[in-house]
């Protein structure tokens, strides 16, 4: 083995595909020494260099134990962002001081994140994407709860008529104190039901947008000059989120960032000896590239250990109001203490959701921005995973499934909706794991965190600056993935440079301006004002719309716009080649059946959509 070869684990590696792919050789070996980059599977010879650097591609199946280990990396990366939503929502619904209520809402939310992630990876867009809590809904929820009818009553101790006690009815713990003659449980549940109704109705609209193919129809007008600002601004607009995590303790955040870079970039080709058991040969010695495949887990464990030592030495402040308090390993200890051992969320657990125009309009604005961000994440994920851009049917199905997941999330009362997580897309770049199976395992871990409350609470104890170091490099990867699409565009064209510059600058400038100016938008209609503020405060929406409008209205040749090279990786001369490249987006086991029956050719979210055209093209090629 020469210096450029590395030993990589290939146990049980296969492809997750219900179709008849070319047979693959079976092997009993635990590891196989192969030249790096490793050979590609048949039918993917035209794949980009990005795919060659991945250890597991989208359709690859790692061993079961490794799938859950890789999935745990993704959970650690996203769980802190997710649990912040139920904590904030609990404050909005006047239950911020009720730790048991907060714990139950958090368990419900983690459970739904697991369900939505598994659905998205399995029957949605079928790319490795984590579905986590959507922060876009928080401004809408805050605006809704500021209405006079939903303002919190005086909850000071002096107003309590009866002492707080627990009522375990039907296995659900409810806090029923009477405040100023009002049932304390009804105070927060009535507000949560109002939020539920708005989320459910907005999510149903999202399902219709995806199922009717409206979004997929727009894709033929979308090229690199639309995708570049949309994806790039996803990363750039999250700078404040990165700062919020890192500012709690810059030293720990820098240490975590340094460790991730050290493991993934500098030590990626270094293998460590390990003993494994093999059924035929017993214990054997292998060399495992742990630094390359597990950089997040290793960095988190080491940084978490350092935080534990400094916490024991009282280096960090024990004042909850101090910034560096969040660097303590015992900062969220109350969450662990108050979490239930077992919790099973179900629809209507807080009562029947209520509907109002104000709730729907606010949630709908957040839903529209979530859709736009998710489409950008789909393209970014496909690119960073070395796959062809998602076809229209996959985008339609992904958006519909995302809406369906948020609809269920609203029904069970999680306090929020779900969306694709950009930081997890970026993490694929330095973990080298794009396996769909690993992300399905992450969904199962999320689900278990919700059912086993103590387990989920334990993961929430990860110090914030540790997460800050990880999200910095993840958001950076998302930004670079967006910029990488410039390779399709003629950068010598003044037209293109003007469009790129304007879309990026306006995408940063307009949201920043609105954040510093209150009530700057006043149309005379409160709901319309909320919609416009939410939309124009979203960088990827502003930048994407500007890029889309200019690219489709300013005169320019298709070659100058980059559409020729862009569509070349989507379309092909023959239907067979096209289906080989887009097979990763097809539904398992049923695609051939769907294509054979014309009734399914007209359903926009199925892989057989307009498949009759492929049949005609194949017939023409056969005659020629």
N, C-alpha and C positions, 0 to 999 in steps of 0.2 A: 504494500500500500504506500503510495507516494505521499508527499507532504500536502497535496491538494485534495486528498481523499479523507472522508470522515465516515464514521460508523453511525448509522441512523437506525432506529427501531422500526422494523417492518412487520412486527407480529400482527397477524390477522388483518393486514392492510388490504382493503378492497375498495370497491366503489359502491355507493348507495344508489342503486338504479334498478327499477323494476323491469327495465327493458332488456332485450337480448343484445348485450354488448359483446364484443369479441372476447373469447375465453382467455383467462389469465392463468399463468402458472401458479401452482400452489407450492408452498414451501413450509417446512417445519422449523426453520431456523428462527431464532429470536432476533438476530440482527444480521444485516447484510452490509458489507462495505461497498460503497458505490461512489463513483466520482461525483463531485459536487460541481455544478448542480445536477440533481438526480434525473434520470430519464423520465420523459413524459408518457402518459398513457396514450394508447393508440387513438387516433382521431383528434388529437390536440396538437399536431405538429406546428400549427400556425400561432400558438399561444405566445404571449409576450414574455419578455425576460423576467417580469415580476413574478409570473407563475413558476418559473424555473427556480426561484429562490425560496418558494414555500416548501415547508416540510409536508404539510397535508393540505391538499386542495379541497374545494368545496364538496366534491362527491366522494372523497376518500373517507374510509372508516378506520379510525385509530382503534386500538384495543379498548375494551370497556373501561378498565381502570384509568387509562390515560385520557379517555374522553371526559371523564368526570374531573380529572385533575386539570385539564385544559379549560373545562367549563368553569371550574372554581376561579380560575384567573379572571375570566370575564365577569363573574359575579362580584369579586372583590373590587373590580374596576368601576362597577356601576351601582353597587348597593347603597353607598353613602348618598349619591345623588337622588336615589329613589326614596330612601327613608326620610329625606328632608321634606318631601311633599306632604305626607300625612301629619308630620309634626307641625308644619305651617298651617295646614287646613284645620287642624284641631284648635289652633289659636283663633282662626277666623270664625269657627262655629261655637265659640265660647266654651271650649272644653280643654283649653291649654293647661289648666291646672289638674285635670283628671287624667292621671298617668295610665290608668287601666284602659280608659276609652282610647287614648292615643295608641296604646299597645295593640288594641284590637283592630283599630283602623289600619295600623301599620301591617299587621299580619294579613289582613284582607288584601292590602295593596301588593305585598310581596307575593301572595298566592296568585293574584291576577297577572302580575308581571311574568310569572312562570308559565301560566296558561297561554298568555299572548305570545311569548317568545317561542314556545313549542309549536303553536299553530302557525306562526309566521314562517318558521324554518321548515315546516313540514308540508303545508299546503298553501302558504302565502306566496311571497316572491321567491322563496326557497333559496335565499342567500343567507350567509351567516350573520344574522343581525339580532341584537338584543332589543327586546321591547321593554323599556323602562318608563318610569313616571315622566309625564310631559309637564315641564315647568311653564309652558306657554299658557296653561289654564289658570295659573296662580293670579295673574293680573285680573282676569275676568272674574275669578272667585272673590278676590279682594273688592273689586268694584261692586259686585252683587251684594256682598255682606255689609257694604257701607250704606246701603239703602236704609231709610228710617225704620222700615218694618223689620229689618234683620239686625239692627244694632244690638250689641250685647247689653243685657240689663246689668245693674249694679250687682256684682258677685262678691262683694266684700263679706268678711266673716260676720259682721254685725247684722247683715240682712238674712242670715240663715234662720229659718224657723225650726227646721228639724235637722239633726245631725246627719252627716253623710253615712249611708250604709249600703251594703251590697245586696242585690237581689238577683239570685241565679234562677231565672225562669227559662225553661226549655234549653238549659245548658249554656245560656248566654249571660255573661256578667254585665249587669247594667247598674250604673250609679244613679240612685234615685234620691236626691236631696231636694228639698223644697226651698226655693229662693224667692222671697217677696211674694209668696203665695203661688208661685209657678213650679211645676215639676221640673227639676233640674235635667232629667233625662230628655224630656220633651223639648227643652231649650235647644240642646245641641242636635238632637235627632231631626227636628223640624227644619233646621238650617241645612243639615246634611242631605235631607230628602230633596230640598230645593236644588241643591247642587247636582244631585243624582239625576233629576229630571232633565236639566239643561244638557248634561253630558250625554245622556241616552239619546235625546232627540238630535243633537248635533252629530253624534256617532252614527245614527241611522242615516243621516244625510250623507255622511262620508261613505257608508256602505253603498248607497245608491250611486254616488259619483264613481266609485270603482266598478261596480257591477254593470253599469250602463256603458262603460267604455269611454266616457267623456274625456278622462285624463289620458287614456291611451291614444285617442285621436289627436290630442295636442302634441304628442311626442314627435310627430313627423315634422313639426315646425321647430323642434328643439335641437340645437346643435352645440358645438363646443363653446361658442360665445355666450350661450345661456347657462351651460353647465358650469363653466369656469367661475363666474362670480357667485353662483348659487352655492357650490360646494366650498369654495374658498372662504366665503363669508360665514359659513357654518362654523369653521374653526376660528376665524378672526373675531366673530361676535361673541365668542365664549371666553374672551380674555378676562372679563370681570369675574366670571365663574372660577377661573383658575386662580385669580388673585384672592378671592374669598377663601379658598382652601389653603393656599400657600401662606397667606399673611398671618395665619394662626401661629406658625413657627417656621420662618424662612429657612432656618438651618436644617430642620428635619426634611422639609420639602426638597431642598437642594441635595441632601444626602440620598433621598429616594430616587430623584431624577438621575443623579450620578450613578447609582447602582444599576438602574434599568439600562442606561447607556453602556455602562461597563459590561454587563452581562450579554446584552443583545448585539452590540456592535464590536466590542473589542475581544470578548471571550466566546463569541458565537461558534467558532470552529474547534473549540477545546472540548474534549470529551473526558468523562470521568469514569473510572472502573466501577462496575456494579456486579453483584452476584444475583442471579435469577435462577428460578427453578424451571427446568424443562422436563416434560413428562418422559421422554425417551432417554435423555442423557443425564438427568438429575440436575444438580447445581452447576451452572457454568458461569464463567466470567465474561461480561460484555462491557463495551464502552458506550456510555449514553451521553448525548449532547444536552445536558441539563441546562446549561447557560443559554443555549439557543432556543429551547422550547419552553422553558419555565422562568423567563426573566422577571415577570411580574410577581409570581409567588415568592421567588427568592428575595427580590428587593423588598417586598412587603414584610416578609418574616424578619429580615435583618433590621429594617427601619423600625418596625413595631417593637422588636427586642430592645433597640436603643431607647425608644420612648419609655418602655417599661423600666429600664434601669434609671433613666433620668426622673421618672415619676417617683420611684422608690427613694431617690436621693433628694426629693422636693426641689428639684431645679425649676420645674414649671409651677406657675402660680396655682394655688388651690381656690382662687376666687373665680366663681363661674362667669363673672363679667369680664375677666381678663382674656385677651386674645389667646395667649399661649395655654390657657386652661384646656382648650380643645386638643392640645397635643398630649394630654395625660391619657393613660390607658384606662383610667377609671372615670373618665368624664361622663360616659353614658352608662354607668353602672346601675342607675335606677331603672333604665329600660330593661336590663337583664333581670333585675329583681321582680319587676312588675309584669313581665311577659308571662302569658299562660304556657303551660307545658304543651297543651293541645288546643287547637282552635280550628273550627271548620266553618268557613264563611259560606253563606248561601244567599240567593236573591231575596230581597225584601227583609233582610235581617234587622234593618232600622225602621221598617215600615214602608208604606206605599209611596214611591217618589211623586213629587208634585211638579207641575209645569207652569212656566211663565214666559212671556215674550222677552223680558230682560235677561233671564237666565239663558234662554236659547241663543239670543243674538250674541251675547258675550262669549259663550262656549263655541259658537259657530265660527267666530273670528279666530279663536285659538285653534280650532280644527283646521281651518284653511291654511294657516301658517304651518301647522304640523304636517299637512299633506305635502306642501311644497318642500319642507325640510326632508321629509321621508323620501321623496323622489330623488332629491340630491344625494341622500345617503345610499339609495339603491345603486345609483351610478357610481358613487365613490367606492362602495363595497365591491361591486363587480370589477372595477378597475384594480383595486388593491388585491383582489383575490385572483387576478389573472383570467377572468372570464369575460366573454363578450357582453356589451351593454344589454341590460334587460329588455326583452321585447315588450310590445304593448300589452299582451295578455298577462305577462308576469307583473307589470306595474299595476294594471287594473286589479289583479287578484291580491297583490300586496296591500294596496290601499283599502280594498274591501275587507280583507281579513283584519287589518289594523283597526278599521272602524267597528267591525264585529267584536273584536276583543275589548275595545273601549266601551261598546254597548253593554257587554257582560259586566265589565268593570264598574260601570255606572249602576247596573242592576243590583250588584252585591253591596254597593255602597263603599267603595274603596277611597272615595274622596278625590279622585282624579282620573285621568285617562292615560293611556300608554302611547308611546311613539318610539321610533327607532332611535338608538343612542349612537351619536357620532363618535364618542370617545372609544366605544368598542369596535367600531369600524376602523378607526385609526390604529387600534392596538394590534390588528392583524398584521400590520406592517413590521412590527418588531417582535411579535411572538411567533411569526411564521406559521400560524395555525389558522387555516380558513375552513376547516372541516365543519360541515353542517351538523354532523353528529355531536361534535364538541359543544356547539351552541344549543342543541337540543338538550344535552346534559345540563347546561347552564340553566335552561328553563326548568328542568326537574329540580335542580338545587333551589331555585327561587321558590318553586311550589312547596318544597319541603320546609323552607324557611318560614312560610306562612302557616303551614299546618303545625309544625313543631316550633312554637313561639320562642323558646329558649335558644334554639339553634340560630334562628334569624337574628335575635337580639345579640348573640355573641359576635356575629359578623359585623353588626352595627357599631361595635366598640373600637373598630379600627380608627386610629387617630386621624383627624382631618388633614394635617400637613402631609401625612404619608400618601393619602389619596391625591393631594395636590400635586406632588411630584409626578405621579403617574398620568394625571389628566393633562399636564403640560405637554408631555411628549405625544400623548394621544391626539390632542387638538392640533398640535403641530403637524402630525401625520395627515390629518384630514385636510388641513390647509394645503399641504404639498401635493396631495392627491388631486385637489381641485386645480392647482396650477399645472399639473402634469398634462392636462388635456389641451394645453396650449400647443403641444407638439403637432396637432392636426391643423393649426391655423397658420396662415401666412402672416408672420410677425413683421414683415417689411411693409405691410399695408397700413397707411395712415388711418384708413377706415376702421380696421380692426383694433388698432392701438387706442383710438378714440373711444370706441365702444367699451373696451376692457377697462380703460381708465375711469370713464364716467360711471360705469356700473359698480365698480369697486368703491369709488369715492362717495357716490351718492348712497350706496348701501351702508356705509359707515356714518356718513354725515347726518342724514335725515333721522335715523333712530337716536343718535346722540343728541341732536337738537331737541327732539320731543321729550327726552328724559330730563332736560334742564328747563323746559317750559311747560308749566301746568295750564291746562284748559286752553291751549293754543288752538285746538280744533273745536269749533262751536258751530254746528250746523242747525242748532235748534232742536235736534232730536237726540236724546240721551243714548239710545241704543245705537244709532248711526255713529255717534261720536266714539263710543266704545269700540265698535268694529274698526273704524279708521285708525284709532290710536294703536290698537293691537297689531293691525296689519303693517302700518308705517313704522312701528317700533321694532319690527322684525327685519334684521339686516338681510337675510337670505331672500326674503320676499321682495324687498325694494331692489336689491341688486339683480335678482333673477328677472324681475319684470322689466327693469330698464334694459338689461342685456337682450331679453326676448324681443321687446318692441323695436329696439334699434337694429338688431340683426335681421329682423324680418321686414323692415321698412326702408332702411338705407340701401341703395343699390350696391350690388356686389356679386361677383360670380360665385358659383358653388365651390369652386376650387379655392378661391380667396377666403371664403367663409370657413373652410375646413370641412364642408359637408361631404365632399367626395371621400376623403380618408375616413371621416367619421362613420359614414354609412357603409363603407367597405367592410368594417368589422361587424356590422349588423347583418348585412345582406350577403348573398353569395350567388354564384352563377347557377347553381343547381339547388334544388330543395333539399337533397340529401346532405350536402355540405352545410347548409344553413341549419338543419336540424342537429347535426353533430355538434356544432358550436353552441347551440341554444338548448341542448338536451338537459343541461343542469336546471333549467327553469321548468321542465315538464313535470307533470304530476306523476308520481310513481305508480306503476302497474296498470293504469287506466288510459294512458295517452293513445296507444294504438287503437283501443276500442272507440275512443272519442273521435279519432280521425276517420275511422271506417264508416261512421254514421253521420250523414250530412246534417242531421238535426242539431248537432253540437257545433257545427261550423259557424253559427251565427251568435254564439254566446261569447261576449268580449273578454271574459276572464278565464276562459279555458284555452289550453295549448292548441286545440283544434280550430281556434278562431280563424276563419277564412282559409282553412286548410285546403279547400277545393282549388284555390289558385295554385298551391304547391303541386297538386296532382296534374293540373294542366301543364305547368312548367316541366314536370318530370316527363310527361308524355311527349312534349316537343323535343326535349333533349334526347329521348329514346329514338324518335324518328330521325333526328339529325345524325 
